[in-house]
Amino acid sequence: MKKSAQLIALFCFLLGVPASLLADRAHDLAKLAAAQKANTGCKPATLDTQSCHTTFPTGCTDSAHKYDAYLNFLKNQVLGATLPSTSVLAGTDFQALEGKIPSGLGTANHAKSAPALANLGEGNIVTVFAFLYFVEDTGKGAGGNPSTGETTNCKLQLPDSYDFHIGLGFDAALAKTVLKKKPQPVQASLRPWTKPASLPR
């Protein structure tokens, strides 16, 4: 749990501080957005976690399905433990930032909005003190079956190739309900009780 708390506090890779406050990595990453391309036709059976991320920094897929290469590129950044946080964000900060997300942002056009999102601080390291609503091991999937893999991880299905999805929020009452009812660790399980603060993905 201590390790999870450190990851949550130190490496929340979400929308961060306004770029005007400091020279940040957000704009450095945004400058690379146009160069990121989706890789299709790769063979997951020939890859492992190391070769996937070394060869395909934007991930890949074994089908013609297009995915958001720049968003995968952001997700696949390996951050050093010594990188400092640029800001502490609260629930109201996320609400304000979500209201500034560019219109038209979809599931496959993140690069187009990279400059505007960089102005909001996307790519900076921020600290968040929040309730941990759930941790989902994507290797187990619904009903205990592994998922079909994610493009960010080259659609791999090896035991060590999955990642964890975490749900954070700022609603103390919802956190108590989660603690009491212990739902299955998927975001959909939380929706019947109340709508948690949604987080940019």
Secondary structure, DSSP 8 states (H G I E B T S, - for coil): -HHHHHHHHH-B-S--S-GGGS--HHHHHHTTGGG----BS--GGG--HHHHHHH-TT--BSSS----HHHHHHHT----TT----EEE-HHHHHHHHTTS-TT--SS-GGGGHHHHHHTTTTS-EEE--EEEEEEETTT-GGG------GGGTT--STTS--EEEEEE--HHHHHHHHHH---SSGGGGTTT--------
